């Protein structure tokens, strides 16, 4: 069904959603642990944070299935934003790590589940109205950077309670942005459960494993880079600027990636992203000089932005709209749940032996992912040639 929005209106509404969403995310990822340290003992902070990742394995597929079953991602996005606000609002009335593990476990999972749903909605708007995913999504990157810097500075001046209240305020903005998101109805499958239907698509399981493995190679960066760079003598400000360098590179790639993928194709660009990962993680394994680390961070344009845009382009072309939310949920659960969790634990064990080993593991996974991407390219092209021959015969 064609939505009753102009291209500009749909783009602006999704820009608003990504701006609000990543305003929350820009606090939750780098700053939320600081607030939690004041509410629960330090030994339980990691557990409280980890619960949300494991709950994603349940919540993401279920919400994706609901979105496909009712044919409306926006309704699910609104529900998730409201539940996040309620869970955050309940926190001052509880104490102890168990209560916070439940509240933030659910809240963090609700928050991160908004990513595959909103990406799926933007992808669908691209199919219907020509909305440019990269340009719309780049607003989230700007918002993440601005939110993290602003709230971090305010917390340094006025105390860590600023972090909690900033989370509450931005979650309200997220509810408003979700309500304002475009209404797009996708006709659901009447006689099937869409949750695992994407796995029946030709070559989709191989695609799923390939992109999930490549996305999860960021585990060492997210988990241990700040600790490692601080051990090299870099200040908190320098480390923050290194993270911002990656975000700036991401924004730049989002702005041009659509043209690159249109010219060369999604699957070859997945291979390029894998090669970028091998170079990046090898470089960060041994780089101690600031210019080399900056170059490594600039490669975020390839390891994340180009890879992400390529997987969106692949699914836009090869996944039917009726099961696209389920497809998004499957890759998000596998990449940011199973693979990311396993590689984070492995990287932590290796980091204790030698920090370089944790990044070398990521380089090895990028190499394997690149091999799988080459195999995927060959299998998809073989399948498409066979389908073309059948249609012509």
N, C-alpha and C positions, 0 to 999 in steps of 0.2 A: 504493500500500500504506500503510495507516494505521500510523504509528510507535507503538511501545509505550512512550510517554512521556506524562506528564500535561503540561498546559499550563505549570504552574509549573516542572517539572523541565526541560523543553525551554528555557524562558526562562532559567533559571539557568545551564544549560550554555552557551548562546550568549552570555550576559553574561560568563561566564568567558573564553570565547574572545576576545571583543572587548576585554576588559580586558587580556589577555595580548598580543594583537596590537598594540594601540595603545600599550602600554608600550614595545614595540620601535620602533614607528613614531614615537613621541614623542622618541626618541633619534635615530633615523635622519634625520629631516627637518631639525630645527634644529641638532643637535649633531655628527652624524657628520662633516660637512666639517671641523670643528675638529680631530678626531683625524687625519683623512686628511692635513691640512697638515703634520703631524709625520712622516708616513711617505713622502710623495712631494712633489716640488717643487711650489710653488704653481701654476705654469703648467699642471700636469697634473691638478689637483684637479677642475676643471670637466669635463675629459674623462672621468675615472674615474667621476664621478657621472652624466654623460650617457649612458655606455654602458648603464647599467641601464634607462634610459627607452627606448632603441632596442631592446634585447633583449626588452622587454615586448611589442613588436609581433609577436614570434614566440612567446614563451612563453605569454602570456595566451590567445591563440586555441587553441593546442595543448592546454594543460591544461584549458581549458573543453570542448574536443572530447572529451578523455579522460573528463572527469567525466560528460558526457552519454552517452558510449558505454558506460561501465560502470554508469551509473545511481547513482553514489555520490560525492558531493562530498567527504565526510569523508576518504576514503582519499587523495584528491589533496591535501587540506589538510595531512594528516599528513606526506606525502612532501615537500611544499614546506617545512614547518617543519624537518624533519630535514636536508634539503639546505642550508637557510640556516645551521643550526648548524655543519654540517661545513665549509662554506665560510668561516665566521667563524673557526672553530678552526684552519684552515690558514694564516691570514694572518700570524701571527708567524714562520712558517717561510719566508716569501718577502719579497723586497724589489724595489723598482723599480715604476714606474708601469704597465708592461705587465702584470705579475703582478696588481697591485691592480685594474686595469681588468677583467681576466678574473674575478677572485674576487668583487669587489663588483658587477661588471656582472651576473654570474649571481645573486649573493646578493640584490642589490637588486631584481632582476626577480622572483626567487622570493618575496621578501617581499611586494611590492605585488600580486602575483597572488592572494594570499590574500583580497584585498578583494572582487572579484567573486564568488569561490566562496562565501565566508562569507555575503555578502549574498544570494546565490541560495538558500543553505540556509535562512537566516532567512525569506526570502520564502516558501519552500515550507512551512516550519513555520507561517507565518501562514495559509496556505491550509488546512492540515490540522488545526491545533490552535488557531488564533486567536492565535498569538504576535504581540504588538505590535512591529513592526519598529522604530519610533521609540524606544520606551522601552528596548528591548534595545540598540540601536545607540548610544544616548546614553552607555552605560557606556564605550564606546570613547573618546568625547570627554573624559569625566572622566579616564580613564587617560592619554590623550595629554597633557593639561594637567599632571597630577601628575608623570608621568615626565619631561617636559621640564624642569619647574621643579626637581625633586629632583636629577636627574643633572647638570643645569647648575650647580646650587649646589655639589654635591660636586666637580665638575670644577674649578670656580673655586678650591676650597680645597685639593684634593689632586692636581690635575694632570689632563691630558687622557686619560691611560691609564684613568681611571675610566670614560670614555665607552666604550672598547672592551670592558672587562669587564662593564659594564652591558648592552651589546648581547649578549654571550655568555650571561649569566644569564637575561635576558628571553627569549632565543631558546629556552632550555631550557623555560621556563615555557610558551612558545607550543606546543612539542611536546606537553606534558602537556595543555594546553587543547584542542589539536586531537584528541588521543586521546579526551578526554572529550566532544567535540562529539556531538550526537545523530546516530544512524544512521538515515538516511532513504533508502530505495531508491526510485528513480524508474525505471519501466520504459523502457528505451532503445528508440530506433527501430531495428527489425531490418534494414530494407532501405535505409536512407539514411545518408549522412554528415551528422551534425547541424551541422557547423561553420558552413555558410552557409545552413542551412534557415530561420533567422529572417528573412533578407532576402526570402524569398518570402511572408512574412505581409503582409496588407493594411496599407499605410501605414507599415510598420516602417522602411524606409530613410529616410523623411522624419523620423520620430521619432528615429532614430539620429543623424542629422546635427544636428537641432535641439538635443537635450539635450547632445550632445558639444560643440557650439559654445558653448553657455551655460556648461557646466562649465569649459571651457578659458579662459573670460574671467578666471579667477583667476591666469593666468600672470604678469601684471605684479605682482600682490600677492605671490605666492610668490617671485618672482625679484628684485624691486627695491624693495619697500616699506620693508624694514629699512634699506637703503642710503639711500633718499630721506629717511626720517624722521630718520636720524642726521645727514644733511646739514642738516636744519632745526634741529639742536641738541638733539634729544631723546636722553636717556640710554639705555643698553642695558636698564635696568630698565623705563623707560617704554615702550620698544618691545616688550619681552616682555609687559607688561601690556596693551598694545594688541592683541597677538595673542590673549591670554587673553580679552579682551573679545569677540572674534569667536567664540571657542570657547564662552563662556557663552551668547551669543545662539543659537548652534547647538544647544546642549543644550536651551535653553528651547523652541525651535521643534520639535525632535524630540519633546518631551513632549506637544505639542498638535497636531502636524501631521496625525495620523491623523483626528482629529475634523474638522479643517478640510477635508481632502481628501474625506472621506465626505460632507460637507455640500455642497461646491461642485464636486467632481470634479478629477481629476488634470490634465487638459489646461488648464482655466482657471487652475489654480495654476502651471503652467509659464509661462503668460503673465505672471502676477503676479511670478514670480521674474525674468523677463526685464526687466520694468519696474523692479524693485528693482535689477537690475544697471546699468541706464542711470543711475539716480539715484546709486547707490553710486560707480560709477567716475567720473562727472562730478564728484561731491563730492570724491573723493580726488585728482582731477586738480589742484585748486586750493586745497584746504583746507590751511592751515598752523597754524591754532589747534587746540589739543588737543581741545576739546569737539566740534568739527566732525569731526575724525578719529575720535573715539570713536563718533559717530553713524554715520559711514561703516562702521566695523567692526561695529556692531550690525546693519547690513543684511546681514551674513553669514547671518543667520537666513533671509533670503529667497534670496540668490544661491546658497547651497549647500544648507542644510538643507531648505527647502521644495522646492527643485528636486529634490533627491535623493530625498526621500520621494515626490514626484509621479512620478518616473520608475519607482520601485519599484512604486508603485500601478498605473501604466499597464501594466507588464510582468506583474504578478501577474494582471491581468484578461485580457490579450490575447496572452500568450506561453504555449504549452503547456509543461507541466513537463518533457517529454522533451527540449526544446531550450532550456530557460531558462538553463542555464550558458553555452551558446554565445552566447545573446543578451547576457548580462552581459559575456562576454568581448569581444564585438564593440564594445559601447559603451565599455568601459574602454580597449581598444586605441586606438579612434579619439579619445576625449576626452583621456585622460592620456598618449597616445602621439603620434599624428600632429598633432592640433590643438594640444595643449599645447606640443609641441616647436616647431611653426611659430610660434605666437603668442609664445613665450618669446624666440625669436630676433628676431622683428619688434619686440617691446617693448624688447629690448636696444638695437637700432639706434636706435629712436626716443628712448630714454632719454638717449642721448648727445647728441641734439639739444636735448631739453627733457624733463625728467621728466614733465611734464604730458601730453605726447604719448602716452606708453606707456599711461597710464590712459584717455586719450581713445579709443585704439584699442579697449580693452576695452569702453568704453561703446558704441562703434559696433558691435562684434560682438554685444553684448547687444540692441541695437536690431534688428539683422538676425535674431538668434535669436528675438526677440519676434514679428517678422513671420512667420517660419517656424512658430512655435507657433500663431499665429492661423490660418494655412493648414492646419496639422495638425488643429486643432479642427474646421474646416469640412469637411475631407475625411473625417475619422473619423465625424462625425455624418451626413454624406451616405451613407457606406458602411453605417452601422448602420441608417439609415432604409430603405435599399434592401433590406438583408437581412431587415428586419422585414416589408416589403411582400411579399417572396418567400415568407416562411414563412406568411403569412396567406392567400396566394393559392392 
